[in-house]
Amino acid sequence: MIEVRGLKKSIRNGARTVDILRGIDLVIPQGQFVAIMGASGSGKSTLLGLLAGLDSPSEGEVLLDGVAISQLAEDRLAEVRGSKIGFVFQSYQLIPTLTAFENVLLPHELNARGDGKPRAAALLTTVGLADRLNHYPVQLSGGEQQRVALARAFMLEPPIVLADEPTGNLDSHNGEHVLDLLLRRHRESRTTLVMVTHDPLISERAERRIMLRDGLVIEDTVATEPVAAAEAHL
């Protein structure tokens, strides 16, 4: 489902070139839950942004379901992102002038046809926000906003969901709740889930753990048995 070949990313900082990713090769099969870990500055979020097509690599390529996205024209890239990727941001990234319901419905309005309203309402009900449909983000708690973002990510039933520290701004109770919801949707929809996290307890629930250091993969471990911890929470 996801293939990364010789991925490098560098940026200019004045007269100096900073190498963020220094050559990443990965294959992530369909339906796998992968946790990407590493210290701040190791390249985790940069890698996730490249997988989502939110940034372009300096070298190498990213393939999503066989489609090389790195050199696509912007309109075609937007089409691929809309059909294949759901993204969950740490900072929620909800549109403040739209209600919870409108935020969840937005991907359908931009990328699909037909009536998406029943699915948007059903997803918000699934994440426990049936009574918050008409609330604006400012009227919601952090945990509620992240659940709206989670529902939005699954609106178009994407085969790939990318999550950048989705529990990082939440207290332990809300973080656990959001993680359980995310894993339940992953299991039921059989999405490929790639999550950047600092939390070793989250990584223990993943089927595969990838550790980055200084822009390189230093560890790539596949769990030897099913993720019992995740199933126990669901």
Secondary structure as GFF3:
##gff-version 3
##sequence-region A 1 234
A	DSSP	beta_strand	2	13	.	.	.	ID=ss1
A	DSSP	beta_strand	16	28	.	.	.	ID=ss2
A	DSSP	beta_strand	33	37	.	.	.	ID=ss3
A	DSSP	alpha_helix	44	51	.	.	.	ID=ss4
A	DSSP	beta_strand	59	64	.	.	.	ID=ss5
A	DSSP	beta_strand	67	68	.	.	.	ID=ss6
A	DSSP	alpha_helix	74	84	.	.	.	ID=ss7
A	DSSP	beta_strand	85	88	.	.	.	ID=ss8
A	DSSP	alpha_helix	100	111	.	.	.	ID=ss9
A	DSSP	alpha_helix	117	126	.	.	.	ID=ss10
A	DSSP	three_ten_helix	137	139	.	.	.	ID=ss11
A	DSSP	alpha_helix	142	153	.	.	.	ID=ss12
A	DSSP	beta_strand	160	164	.	.	.	ID=ss13
A	DSSP	alpha_helix	172	189	.	.	.	ID=ss14
A	DSSP	beta_strand	192	196	.	.	.	ID=ss15
A	DSSP	alpha_helix	200	203	.	.	.	ID=ss16
A	DSSP	beta_strand	208	213	.	.	.	ID=ss17
A	DSSP	beta_strand	216	222	.	.	.	ID=ss18
A	DSSP	alpha_helix	228	233	.	.	.	ID=ss19
###
